[in-house]
């Protein structure tokens, strides 16, 4: 379905909206094809219900971006406590993400003649997505905040759902975060996504026309195509092969030093018992597939426990698109 024609400049209306809005956006697993999404490739990815970020918007007299009491901590017990915190958590919390999506949202509405009311709000967030695990925690915060803005300004029906992943991506670009569309598409749609997509040294080589990098990225992208067929045919042996090949190609291109010993060990522990494994994103966590069923899962749990790793069974999230969202989808 397409949007209704509207020859006049779109407006969010003047009706009062005093409700508190709260949205949740889930973590994302890159199942096949990543990192080719950064190189105009293809991926299969999906959101999981194990971890999520939420954003809350409340009407207020002044526009306030509220720091998180833990992730945006600015008060410490001591200098050593501050240093320890920075080593473990880094310098950045979520306030910058909220500010960036507000800027991108406002710019998009202005460029597309979508008038917004002038009432202010307080925007805050929370998250339980582990940091630096390749589960797309940053874009989950941005995605949840965008949903709040769409409803507060009553413009959900005016901004097509296909546009929203790009808004999230642009917000992250504002902050220098380089990533592909797979996270944002999966989190906006909350679906299993197979999608085209228009790192450092590898990216430079790719831009410079390095034949090995270009051909390897093309092969990784093709794995997503083959994986889609394998899923539809329930060919789990093939799926296992594709996942393992995905990781092997990443390892060859980026090298062990870049990937990190612990990340490689997580993959090798899973492979040791015959499971397939690859990064969920760019490292920090892996997704494992046990084609032999519960007995193999038990073996995986035992081996991971010995190695000091935690196994979290994946909980798939059903789509949360509502009728308003579906109406914004373009005709195929």
C-alpha positions in Angstrom: 0.0 0.0 0.0 1.1 3.6 -0.6 0.5 6.8 1.4 -2.6 8.8 0.7 -1.8 11.8 -1.6 -1.4 15.0 0.3 -0.7 18.1 -1.9 -0.5 20.4 1.1 2.6 20.6 3.3 2.2 17.8 5.9 1.6 18.9 9.4 1.7 17.1 12.8 -1.4 19.0 13.9 -2.1 21.1 16.9 -3.9 18.6 19.1 -2.6 18.2 22.6 -0.6 15.1 23.4 0.1 14.8 27.1 0.6 11.1 27.2 3.9 9.6 28.2 5.3 7.6 25.3 7.6 4.6 25.7 9.0 2.3 23.0 11.3 -0.7 23.1 13.7 -1.7 20.4 15.4 -5.1 20.4 19.0 -6.3 20.0 20.0 -7.6 16.5 21.9 -10.7 15.4 23.7 -10.7 12.1 23.0 -14.3 10.9 24.6 -14.4 7.5 26.3 -12.0 5.1 27.8 -9.5 7.6 30.0 -7.5 7.2 29.1 -7.2 3.6 26.3 -4.8 4.5 28.9 -2.0 4.8 30.1 -2.8 1.3 26.9 -2.8 -0.7 26.3 -6.5 0.0 23.5 -8.6 1.4 22.7 -9.9 4.9 20.2 -12.0 6.9 19.6 -10.6 10.3 16.9 -10.7 13.0 16.0 -9.1 16.3 16.0 -11.1 19.5 13.9 -10.6 22.7 16.7 -11.4 25.1 18.0 -7.8 25.2 16.5 -4.4 24.3 16.7 -0.6 24.7 13.8 1.6 25.6 13.1 5.3 25.2 10.6 7.4 27.1 9.2 10.8 26.0 7.2 13.0 28.4 5.8 16.4 27.6 7.6 19.2 29.4 8.1 22.9 29.5 11.7 22.7 28.3 13.3 20.3 25.9 15.4 18.0 28.1 17.7 15.1 27.1 17.9 13.2 30.3 21.2 11.4 31.1 21.0 7.8 32.2 22.0 7.2 35.9 24.5 4.5 35.0 25.5 4.8 31.3 25.9 8.6 31.4 27.5 8.7 34.9 29.4 11.9 35.7 29.8 11.4 39.4 32.4 9.0 40.8 33.8 7.8 44.1 37.4 8.6 43.2 39.8 9.3 40.4 40.6 5.6 40.3 36.9 4.8 40.1 36.6 7.2 37.1 39.5 5.6 35.3 38.2 2.1 35.9 34.8 3.1 34.7 36.2 4.5 31.5 38.3 1.4 30.8 35.2 -0.8 31.2 32.5 1.3 29.7 34.3 3.9 27.5 33.6 7.6 27.2 30.2 7.6 25.5 26.7 7.0 26.9 23.4 7.4 25.2 22.7 11.1 25.5 24.6 11.8 22.3 22.5 9.2 20.5 19.2 10.8 21.6 20.5 14.3 20.5 21.6 13.0 17.1 18.2 11.4 16.2 16.4 14.5 17.3 18.6 16.6 15.0 18.2 14.1 12.0 14.4 13.8 12.6 14.0 17.6 12.7 16.1 18.1 9.5 14.2 15.4 7.6 10.8 17.0 8.5 12.0 20.4 7.5 13.4 19.2 4.2 10.1 17.4 3.4 7.7 20.2 4.4 6.4 18.2 7.4 5.4 20.9 10.0 5.9 20.0 13.7 4.1 21.5 16.7 6.2 23.6 19.0 5.6 21.7 22.3 8.7 20.5 24.2 9.5 17.2 25.8 11.9 15.2 28.0 13.5 12.3 26.4 15.3 9.5 28.3 16.4 5.9 27.7 17.3 2.6 29.3 19.0 -0.5 27.9 20.1 -3.9 29.0 22.0 -4.7 25.7 25.6 -5.7 26.6 28.1 -3.2 25.3 30.6 -4.0 22.6 29.0 -7.4 21.8 27.9 -6.7 18.2 24.2 -6.7 19.2 23.5 -3.3 17.8 22.9 -1.6 21.2 23.4 2.0 19.9 21.0 1.7 17.0 18.4 0.1 19.4 18.5 3.3 21.5 18.1 5.5 18.5 15.3 3.3 17.0 13.3 3.5 20.2 13.7 7.2 20.5 12.7 7.7 16.8 9.4 5.8 17.5 8.7 8.2 20.4 9.3 11.2 18.1 7.1 9.8 15.4 4.1 9.5 17.7 4.7 12.7 19.8 4.6 14.7 16.6 1.9 12.5 15.0 3.9 11.9 11.8 4.2 8.1 11.8 1.9 8.1 8.8 3.9 10.7 7.0 7.4 9.1 7.2 7.5 5.9 5.3 8.9 2.9 7.1 11.5 2.4 4.4 12.9 5.8 5.3 13.3 5.2 9.0 16.4 2.9 8.9 18.2 5.7 7.0 17.3 8.2 9.6 18.8 6.0 12.3 21.9 5.4 10.2 22.3 9.2 9.6 22.0 9.8 13.3 24.9 7.4 13.9 26.9 9.0 11.1 26.5 12.3 13.0 28.6 10.6 15.7 31.1 9.0 13.5 29.6 5.5 14.0 30.3 3.5 10.8 27.9 0.6 10.2 25.6 -1.0 7.6 21.8 -0.9 7.3 21.2 -4.4 8.6 20.8 -3.4 12.2 18.5 -0.5 11.6 16.3 -2.4 9.1 15.9 -5.4 11.4 15.1 -3.2 14.4 12.6 -0.9 12.6 10.7 -3.8 11.0 11.3 -6.4 13.9 11.4 -9.1 11.2 13.8 -11.6 9.8 15.5 -9.4 7.2 17.1 -10.4 3.9 18.3 -7.2 2.3 20.6 -5.5 -0.2 22.9 -2.8 1.3 24.4 -0.2 -0.6 36.3 -1.1 9.0 39.3 0.4 8.9 42.2 -1.1 6.8 39.8 -3.5 5.1 37.5 -0.7 4.0 40.4 1.3 2.7 41.6 -1.7 0.6 38.0 -2.2 -0.7 37.8 1.5 -1.7 41.2 1.2 -3.4 39.9 -1.7 -5.5 41.8 -4.6 -3.8 40.6 -7.6 -5.8 40.9 -10.1 -2.9 38.8 -7.9 -0.5 36.2 -7.1 -3.2 35.8 -10.8 -4.2 35.7 -11.9 -0.6 33.0 -9.4 0.3 31.0 -10.5 -2.8 31.3 -14.1 -1.6 30.1 -13.2 1.9 27.1 -11.4 0.3 26.3 -14.4 -1.7 26.2 -16.5 1.5 23.1 -14.6 2.5 21.4 -15.5 -0.8 22.3 -19.1 -0.3 21.3 -19.0 3.3 17.8 -17.7 2.4 17.4 -20.7 0.1 18.7 -23.1 2.8 16.2 -21.7 5.4 13.3 -22.0 3.0 14.3 -25.6 2.2 15.1 -26.4 5.8 18.6 -27.5 4.7 20.3 -27.1 8.1 23.5 -28.9 7.0 24.0 -26.3 4.3 23.1 -23.5 6.8 25.9 -24.7 9.1 28.4 -24.7 6.2 27.4 -21.1 5.2 27.8 -19.8 8.8 31.2 -21.3 9.2 32.3 -20.0 5.8 31.1 -16.5 6.7 33.4 -16.4 9.7 36.3 -18.0 7.9 36.2 -15.3 5.2 36.0 -12.5 7.8 39.0 -14.0 9.6 41.1 -14.2 6.4 40.3 -10.6 5.5 40.7 -8.9 8.9 43.3 -11.2 10.6 43.5 -12.7 14.0 44.9 -9.6 15.7 42.0 -7.5 14.6 39.4 -10.2 15.5 40.9 -10.8 19.0 41.8 -14.1 20.7 38.7 -14.3 22.9 36.4 -13.8 19.9 38.1 -16.5 18.0 38.0 -18.8 21.0 34.2 -18.4 21.2 33.8 -19.6 17.7 36.3 -22.5 18.1 34.5 -23.7 21.3 31.2 -24.0 19.3 32.9 -25.7 16.4 34.6 -28.1 18.7 31.2 -29.8 19.3 30.1 -29.6 15.7 28.0 -26.4 15.9 28.3 -23.5 13.5 29.3 -20.1 14.8 30.0 -16.6 13.6 30.0 -13.1 15.0 26.6 -11.5 15.7 28.2 -8.2 14.6 31.8 -7.2 14.7 32.8 -9.2 17.7 32.1 -9.5 21.4 29.5 -12.2 21.0 28.8 -15.1 18.6 25.7 -16.7 17.3 25.9 -20.5 17.4 23.7 -23.0 15.4 23.2 -26.6 16.7 21.8 -28.6 13.8 21.8 -31.8 15.8 19.3 -30.4 18.3 19.0 -30.4 22.2 21.8 -32.9 22.8 24.3 -30.7 20.9 23.0 -27.6 22.7 23.8 -29.4 26.0 27.3 -30.1 24.8 27.7 -26.5 23.8 26.6 -25.3 27.2 29.1 -27.6 28.9 32.0 -26.6 26.7 31.2 -22.9 27.1 31.0 -23.2 30.8 34.5 -24.7 30.9 35.8 -21.9 28.8 34.1 -19.2 30.9 31.5 -18.2 28.3 27.8 -17.7 28.9 25.2 -19.3 26.6 22.0 -17.4 26.0 19.2 -19.2 24.1 17.9 -16.9 21.4 14.3 -15.6 21.8 12.9 -14.5 18.4 10.7 -11.3 18.4 7.5 -11.3 16.3 6.9 -8.2 14.1 5.5 -5.2 15.9 4.4 -3.2 12.8 1.0 -1.7 13.3 -1.5 -0.7 10.6 -0.1 2.9 10.5 3.4 1.5 9.7 2.1 -0.9 7.1 0.2 1.8 5.3 3.5 3.7 4.7 5.1 0.8 2.8 5.7 1.5 -0.8 4.2 -0.6 -3.5 6.7 -3.3 -4.6 
